[in-house]
Amino acid sequence: MSLYATESGCETSDMDDADLLETLLSSLAGEETVYSRWCWSPGTDLADHVHDLARTAEADWAHEAVRGATGPTTVKETETALRPVTHDMATELMVNLCADSLVFPGHPLRDLAHTKRAATKTMAILGPGSEWFSNIDGHWTNGRAWNPVTRHTFDGVIAGRGNGFVVVLLQVGED
């Protein structure tokens, strides 16, 4: 496909990728506890996007929050919770955050095969030079430790930047 500039300054292949990202992330975040966001961005504001999505989830889940619970309240505190992860780890986290419950492990949220395909395609759109960050330490199957990005008992985020995009997926929950 040849590349043609549009009025927005984006090339048509970028627009195709943007449309596909919208579709992929919508399919991954369809459950009430899983949130997604993408935007055009060089990625220097990645923590801002994580923080904004966390605030959206907190507002939606305010009725479930534990009274007096605290969590990051500033972008800087959110940024401090994020750690770089490899592409393989980012794919694993993306799949599991969208397919499995943080609160009730083993209770699937959606089809695992679909989430694997959607995560792999999302990673491909952001490209091999993309950078990924999470608040989750370690592999999903080994149990999890995390640095909170919300005031909820459970939360997990994977955020990436590459090819002019920022992508954020977040799951929150209470038991």
Backbone as JSON, one array per atom type, in Angstrom:
{
  "sequence": "MSLYATESGCETSDMDDADLLETLLSSLAGEETVYSRWCWSPGTDLADHVHDLARTAEADWAHEAVRGATGPTTVKETETALRPVTHDMATELMVNLCADSLVFPGHPLRDLAHTKRAATKTMAILGPGSEWFSNIDGHWTNGRAWNPVTRHTFDGVIAGRGNGFVVVLLQVGED",
  "N": [[0.85, -1.17, 0.0], [0.64, 2.15, -0.88], [1.72, 5.23, 0.59], [-0.19, 8.01, 1.48], [-0.57, 11.41, 2.2], [-2.93, 12.85, 4.44], [-5.52, 15.27, 5.21], [-5.27, 15.6, 7.95], [-2.64, 15.29, 8.38], [-1.71, 12.82, 8.88], [-0.61, 9.73, 7.55], [-2.14, 7.45, 5.21], [-1.71, 4.74, 5.87], [-1.13, 5.0, 8.56], [-3.61, 5.9, 9.46], [-5.14, 3.63, 8.91], [-3.93, 1.88, 10.72], [-4.61, 3.21, 13.09], [-7.42, 2.96, 13.07], [-7.57, 0.18, 13.24], [-6.31, -0.24, 15.72], [-8.19, 0.97, 17.4], [-10.36, -0.79, 17.08], [-9.19, -3.23, 17.96], [-8.48, -2.63, 20.67], [-10.95, -1.97, 21.72], [-12.16, -4.46, 21.59], [-10.67, -5.83, 23.44], [-11.19, -4.58, 25.83], [-13.82, -4.89, 26.62], [-15.08, -5.86, 28.9], [-16.51, -4.95, 32.1], [-14.56, -4.4, 33.98], [-12.21, -3.92, 32.68], [-10.31, -1.55, 31.04], [-9.48, 0.58, 28.27], [-7.3, 2.62, 26.27], [-6.14, 4.59, 23.59], [-4.01, 6.72, 21.7], [-2.78, 9.22, 19.41], [0.51, 9.94, 19.8], [3.83, 10.92, 20.76], [4.65, 9.64, 22.99], [5.91, 10.67, 25.23], [4.22, 11.49, 27.15], [3.16, 9.29, 28.39], [2.69, 8.39, 31.08], [0.78, 10.27, 31.84], [-1.43, 9.43, 30.33], [-1.89, 6.88, 31.43], [-2.5, 7.64, 34.06], [-4.83, 9.22, 33.62], [-6.6, 7.26, 32.59], [-6.72, 5.57, 34.79], [-8.0, 7.27, 36.63], [-10.48, 7.47, 35.37], [-11.39, 4.8, 35.61], [-11.47, 4.64, 38.41], [-13.51, 6.48, 38.96], [-15.69, 5.22, 37.73], [-15.82, 2.94, 39.29], [-16.26, 3.83, 41.86], [-18.28, 3.2, 43.69], [-17.51, 0.7, 44.54], [-15.14, 0.96, 45.84], [-12.94, 0.62, 48.61], [-13.62, 2.11, 51.65], [-11.67, 4.87, 52.56], [-9.46, 3.96, 51.22], [-6.35, 4.4, 49.56], [-4.35, 5.64, 46.87], [-2.19, 6.34, 44.07], [-2.22, 9.82, 43.39], [-1.24, 11.71, 41.74], [0.28, 12.44, 38.54], [3.02, 12.0, 38.6], [3.3, 10.19, 40.76], [1.95, 8.03, 39.63], [3.63, 7.52, 37.46], [5.9, 6.65, 38.83], [5.06, 4.16, 39.67], [5.24, 2.58, 37.44], [7.1, 0.21, 35.55], [9.68, -0.69, 33.23], [9.04, -3.25, 30.81], [9.72, -6.25, 28.95], [9.06, -6.93, 25.44], [7.94, -9.51, 25.14], [7.0, -9.99, 27.75], [5.22, -7.87, 27.94], [3.3, -8.61, 26.04], [2.33, -10.98, 27.21], [1.25, -9.91, 29.61], [-0.69, -8.15, 28.56], [-2.44, -9.95, 27.3], [-3.28, -11.51, 29.52], [-4.33, -9.6, 31.33], [-6.59, -8.88, 30.0], [-7.94, -11.24, 29.57], [-8.17, -12.73, 31.93], [-9.29, -12.68, 35.32], [-8.12, -10.41, 37.73], [-8.95, -10.43, 40.35], [-10.32, -12.84, 40.77], [-8.62, -15.27, 39.92], [-8.47, -17.5, 37.15], [-11.06, -17.24, 36.41], [-12.32, -16.65, 33.52], [-12.41, -13.68, 31.53], [-12.75, -13.18, 28.88], [-12.43, -14.7, 25.61], [-9.51, -16.54, 25.32], [-7.93, -17.17, 23.02], [-8.72, -15.16, 21.24], [-7.82, -12.86, 22.65], [-5.06, -13.27, 22.57], [-4.53, -13.07, 19.8], [-5.36, -10.4, 19.33], [-3.67, -8.96, 21.07], [-1.14, -9.59, 20.01], [-1.35, -8.41, 17.46], [-1.7, -5.74, 18.22], [0.78, -5.23, 19.41], [2.36, -5.48, 17.11], [1.51, -3.29, 15.58], [2.46, -1.14, 17.11], [5.11, -1.64, 16.84], [8.51, -3.05, 16.52], [10.35, -1.47, 17.86], [9.01, -0.41, 19.96], [8.23, 0.66, 23.32], [7.46, -0.69, 26.5], [5.54, -0.67, 29.53], [4.69, -1.52, 32.89], [2.78, -1.93, 35.92], [2.96, -4.29, 37.13], [4.9, -6.81, 38.57], [6.83, -9.45, 37.47], [5.98, -12.73, 36.07], [2.7, -13.65, 34.99], [1.68, -16.19, 35.69], [3.16, -16.87, 37.9], [2.16, -15.79, 40.18], [1.45, -12.53, 41.44], [2.91, -9.36, 42.04], [2.43, -5.92, 42.58], [2.61, -2.42, 41.92], [0.41, -0.07, 42.98], [-1.82, 1.73, 40.78], [-4.21, 2.79, 41.09], [-6.8, 3.43, 43.57], [-7.97, 1.08, 44.17], [-8.34, -2.31, 45.4], [-7.26, -4.25, 43.7], [-5.34, -3.82, 40.8], [-4.07, -3.63, 37.51], [-1.86, -2.73, 34.95], [-0.87, -2.26, 31.56], [1.15, -0.49, 29.42], [2.1, 1.07, 26.41], [4.35, 2.56, 23.98], [4.94, 3.62, 20.7], [5.67, 3.96, 17.2], [4.3, 6.38, 16.95], [2.06, 6.12, 18.53], [0.26, 5.77, 21.65], [-0.7, 3.29, 23.9], [-2.89, 2.01, 26.32], [-3.89, -0.38, 28.67], [-5.98, -1.35, 31.29], [-6.91, -3.08, 34.21], [-9.2, -3.21, 36.87], [-10.32, -4.06, 40.2], [-12.3, -5.39, 42.9], [-12.57, -7.39, 45.85]],
  "CA": [[0.0, 0.0, 0.0], [1.42, 3.38, -0.88], [1.35, 6.15, 1.66], [-0.68, 9.3, 1.03], [-0.86, 12.31, 3.31], [-4.32, 13.28, 4.55], [-5.63, 16.62, 5.77], [-4.86, 15.62, 9.35], [-1.19, 15.16, 8.45], [-1.41, 11.41, 9.06], [-0.59, 8.98, 6.31], [-3.26, 6.51, 5.2], [-1.41, 3.52, 6.62], [-1.29, 5.36, 9.97], [-5.04, 5.93, 9.73], [-5.57, 2.23, 8.96], [-3.45, 1.36, 12.0], [-5.41, 3.83, 14.15], [-8.73, 2.31, 13.05], [-7.39, -1.18, 13.73], [-6.07, -0.14, 17.17], [-9.49, 1.25, 18.03], [-11.11, -2.04, 17.07], [-8.52, -4.21, 18.83], [-8.58, -2.26, 22.09], [-12.36, -2.1, 22.12], [-12.45, -5.88, 21.78], [-9.96, -6.29, 24.63], [-11.66, -3.88, 27.03], [-15.27, -4.94, 26.67], [-15.6, -6.2, 30.23], [-16.68, -3.77, 32.94], [-13.38, -4.13, 34.81], [-11.05, -3.7, 31.82], [-10.38, -0.27, 30.35], [-8.42, 0.8, 27.29], [-7.17, 3.95, 25.68], [-5.04, 4.77, 22.66], [-4.0, 8.06, 21.11], [-1.59, 9.62, 18.67], [1.41, 10.61, 20.73], [5.2, 10.4, 20.73], [4.81, 8.79, 24.16], [6.52, 11.31, 26.39], [3.15, 11.7, 28.1], [2.59, 7.97, 28.67], [2.18, 8.36, 32.46], [-0.46, 11.06, 31.85], [-2.5, 8.59, 29.81], [-2.17, 5.86, 32.45], [-3.14, 8.35, 35.17], [-6.19, 9.58, 33.2], [-7.42, 6.06, 32.51], [-6.91, 5.13, 36.18], [-9.03, 8.14, 37.22], [-11.75, 7.06, 34.78], [-11.77, 3.55, 36.26], [-11.83, 4.95, 39.8], [-14.83, 7.13, 38.96], [-16.68, 4.19, 37.4], [-15.85, 1.94, 40.35], [-16.29, 4.51, 43.16], [-19.21, 2.48, 44.56], [-16.87, -0.53, 44.99], [-13.88, 1.28, 46.53], [-12.89, 0.45, 50.06], [-13.61, 3.43, 52.3], [-10.37, 5.29, 53.06], [-8.36, 3.42, 50.4], [-5.55, 5.43, 48.9], [-3.55, 5.25, 45.72], [-1.55, 7.51, 43.46], [-3.12, 10.93, 43.07], [-0.58, 12.59, 40.77], [0.93, 11.77, 37.4], [4.35, 11.58, 39.04], [3.13, 8.96, 41.55], [1.61, 6.97, 38.67], [4.85, 7.22, 36.71], [6.77, 5.9, 39.73], [4.55, 2.78, 39.77], [5.46, 1.87, 36.18], [8.44, -0.34, 35.31], [9.82, -1.22, 31.87], [8.92, -4.69, 30.62], [10.1, -6.69, 27.61], [7.93, -7.14, 24.52], [7.29, -10.78, 25.48], [6.27, -9.8, 29.0], [4.09, -6.97, 27.63], [2.27, -9.41, 25.37], [1.74, -11.85, 28.24], [0.42, -9.11, 30.51], [-1.84, -7.67, 27.82], [-3.35, -11.08, 27.14], [-3.86, -11.94, 30.79], [-5.16, -8.54, 31.91], [-7.86, -8.82, 29.27], [-8.59, -12.55, 29.52], [-8.29, -13.37, 33.23], [-9.63, -11.77, 36.41], [-7.13, -10.17, 38.78], [-9.57, -10.71, 41.63], [-10.66, -14.26, 40.83], [-7.85, -15.96, 38.88], [-9.11, -18.69, 36.61], [-12.39, -16.87, 35.95], [-12.03, -15.93, 32.28], [-13.2, -12.51, 31.16], [-13.03, -13.29, 27.45], [-11.76, -15.78, 24.9], [-8.05, -16.45, 25.36], [-7.38, -17.15, 21.66], [-8.95, -13.81, 20.71], [-6.93, -11.88, 23.29], [-3.7, -13.48, 22.05], [-4.45, -12.48, 18.45], [-5.48, -8.95, 19.43], [-2.45, -8.45, 21.7], [-0.05, -9.73, 19.04], [-1.54, -7.38, 16.42], [-1.44, -4.44, 18.85], [2.24, -5.13, 19.53], [2.9, -5.29, 15.77], [1.22, -1.92, 15.16], [3.39, -0.24, 17.8], [6.4, -1.92, 16.22], [9.57, -3.71, 17.29], [11.06, -0.48, 18.67], [8.12, 0.14, 20.99], [8.61, 0.51, 24.73], [6.31, -1.13, 27.28], [5.66, -0.44, 30.96], [3.61, -2.1, 33.68], [2.9, -1.86, 37.37], [3.01, -5.69, 37.59], [6.23, -7.4, 38.6], [6.88, -10.9, 37.3], [5.07, -13.42, 35.15], [1.33, -13.8, 35.44], [1.45, -17.51, 36.28], [3.96, -17.03, 39.12], [1.63, -14.9, 41.2], [1.75, -11.17, 41.03], [3.08, -8.23, 42.93], [2.26, -4.74, 41.75], [2.59, -1.09, 42.51], [-0.91, 0.4, 42.58], [-2.03, 2.94, 40.0], [-5.53, 3.26, 41.51], [-7.04, 3.18, 45.0], [-8.67, -0.19, 44.3], [-7.57, -3.41, 45.95], [-6.54, -4.89, 42.6], [-5.24, -3.15, 39.51], [-2.94, -4.01, 36.68], [-1.82, -1.91, 33.74], [0.2, -2.39, 30.58], [1.13, 0.71, 28.58], [3.19, 1.06, 25.45], [4.49, 3.68, 23.05], [5.72, 3.3, 19.51], [5.1, 4.32, 15.9], [3.42, 7.53, 17.09], [0.88, 5.77, 19.32], [0.32, 5.32, 23.04], [-1.76, 2.33, 24.19], [-2.98, 1.68, 27.75], [-4.92, -1.31, 29.1], [-6.03, -1.36, 32.75], [-7.97, -3.85, 34.87], [-9.37, -2.9, 38.29], [-11.28, -4.95, 40.83], [-12.45, -5.49, 44.35], [-13.1, -8.7, 46.25]],
  "C": [[0.89, 1.23, 0.0], [0.89, 4.32, 0.19], [0.95, 7.49, 1.07], [-0.99, 10.15, 2.24], [-2.34, 12.69, 3.27], [-4.34, 14.69, 5.14], [-5.15, 16.69, 7.2], [-3.34, 15.53, 9.5], [-0.75, 13.72, 8.67], [-1.4, 10.74, 7.69], [-1.67, 7.9, 6.37], [-2.93, 5.22, 5.94], [-1.49, 3.78, 8.12], [-2.77, 5.37, 10.36], [-5.59, 4.51, 9.8], [-5.16, 1.61, 10.29], [-4.27, 1.93, 13.15], [-6.79, 3.17, 14.22], [-8.63, 0.9, 13.61], [-7.13, -1.18, 15.24], [-7.37, 0.09, 17.93], [-10.31, -0.03, 18.15], [-10.52, -3.07, 18.03], [-8.72, -3.88, 20.3], [-10.02, -2.32, 22.58], [-12.71, -3.55, 22.39], [-11.78, -6.43, 23.04], [-10.56, -5.72, 25.92], [-13.17, -3.92, 27.18], [-15.86, -5.26, 28.02], [-15.64, -4.95, 31.1], [-15.46, -3.45, 33.79], [-12.13, -3.81, 34.0], [-11.28, -2.44, 30.98], [-9.25, -0.16, 29.34], [-8.44, 2.23, 26.79], [-6.01, 3.89, 24.69], [-5.12, 6.21, 22.16], [-2.75, 8.2, 20.24], [-0.71, 10.35, 19.66], [2.82, 10.06, 20.55], [5.51, 9.57, 21.98], [5.46, 9.43, 25.36], [5.5, 11.55, 27.5], [2.46, 10.4, 28.51], [1.99, 7.92, 30.08], [0.9, 9.18, 32.59], [-1.64, 10.21, 31.39], [-2.88, 7.48, 30.78], [-2.95, 6.5, 33.6], [-4.59, 8.7, 34.82], [-7.11, 8.36, 33.14], [-7.7, 5.5, 33.91], [-7.99, 5.98, 36.86], [-10.4, 7.79, 36.65], [-12.26, 5.79, 35.45], [-12.19, 3.79, 37.71], [-13.21, 5.58, 39.88], [-15.93, 6.1, 38.69], [-16.87, 3.2, 38.55], [-15.91, 2.57, 41.75], [-17.19, 3.78, 44.16], [-18.59, 1.21, 45.14], [-15.62, -0.27, 45.84], [-14.01, 1.08, 48.03], [-12.77, 1.84, 50.68], [-12.22, 3.71, 52.87], [-9.19, 4.76, 52.26], [-7.64, 4.55, 49.69], [-4.78, 4.8, 47.74], [-2.92, 6.49, 45.14], [-2.58, 8.59, 43.11], [-2.51, 11.87, 42.04], [0.02, 11.76, 39.63], [2.3, 11.25, 37.81], [4.27, 10.29, 39.86], [2.77, 7.78, 40.64], [2.85, 6.56, 37.9], [5.81, 6.37, 37.55], [6.35, 4.43, 39.85], [4.88, 1.94, 38.55], [6.91, 1.44, 36.03], [8.52, -0.82, 33.87], [9.67, -2.73, 31.86], [9.3, -5.02, 29.18], [8.84, -6.83, 26.75], [7.19, -8.44, 24.85], [6.45, -10.65, 26.75], [5.05, -8.89, 28.76], [2.96, -7.73, 26.96], [1.56, -10.31, 26.37], [0.81, -11.07, 29.15], [-0.83, -8.6, 29.82], [-2.89, -8.78, 27.69], [-4.04, -11.39, 28.46], [-4.71, -10.86, 31.46], [-6.53, -8.48, 31.25], [-8.63, -10.13, 29.32], [-8.88, -13.16, 30.89], [-8.56, -12.32, 34.31], [-8.47, -11.65, 37.4], [-7.67, -10.62, 40.13], [-9.82, -12.2, 41.81], [-9.93, -15.0, 39.72], [-8.53, -17.25, 38.45], [-10.55, -18.44, 36.18], [-12.22, -16.02, 34.69], [-12.98, -14.76, 32.04], [-13.59, -12.55, 29.69], [-12.2, -14.41, 26.86], [-10.26, -15.57, 24.83], [-7.44, -16.38, 23.96], [-7.56, -15.77, 21.03], [-7.97, -12.81, 21.33], [-5.49, -12.04, 22.81], [-3.54, -12.87, 20.67], [-4.46, -10.96, 18.52], [-4.22, -8.32, 20.05], [-1.28, -8.5, 20.73], [-0.15, -8.66, 17.96], [-1.28, -5.99, 17.0], [0.06, -4.21, 18.97], [2.86, -4.85, 18.17], [2.67, -3.86, 15.29], [2.18, -0.94, 15.83], [4.83, -0.49, 17.39], [7.45, -2.51, 17.15], [10.37, -2.74, 18.17], [10.22, 0.11, 19.77], [8.66, -0.16, 22.38], [7.34, 0.22, 25.52], [6.6, -1.0, 28.77], [4.47, -1.06, 31.66], [3.84, -1.82, 35.15], [2.99, -3.25, 37.98], [4.43, -6.19, 37.49], [6.12, -8.91, 38.42], [5.84, -11.45, 36.35], [3.72, -13.67, 35.8], [1.12, -15.11, 36.2], [2.21, -17.73, 37.58], [3.38, -16.27, 40.3], [2.08, -13.5, 40.86], [1.98, -10.25, 42.23], [2.92, -7.0, 42.03], [2.33, -3.49, 42.61], [1.28, -0.46, 42.07], [-0.87, 1.67, 41.73], [-3.42, 3.51, 40.26], [-5.66, 3.04, 43.02], [-7.77, 1.87, 45.23], [-7.75, -1.29, 44.8], [-6.7, -4.08, 44.89], [-6.5, -3.95, 41.4], [-3.99, -3.65, 38.8], [-3.0, -3.22, 35.39], [-0.66, -2.35, 32.86], [0.05, -1.2, 29.64], [2.34, 0.68, 27.66], [3.18, 2.3, 24.58], [5.38, 3.25, 21.9], [4.95, 3.66, 18.25], [4.09, 5.46, 15.99], [2.15, 7.28, 17.89], [1.25, 5.54, 20.77], [-0.91, 4.43, 23.25], [-1.72, 2.03, 25.68], [-4.15, 0.72, 27.95], [-4.83, -1.43, 30.62], [-7.17, -2.24, 33.22], [-8.0, -3.43, 36.34], [-10.36, -3.9, 38.88], [-11.25, -4.88, 42.34], [-12.98, -6.88, 44.68], [-14.06, -8.54, 47.41]]
}
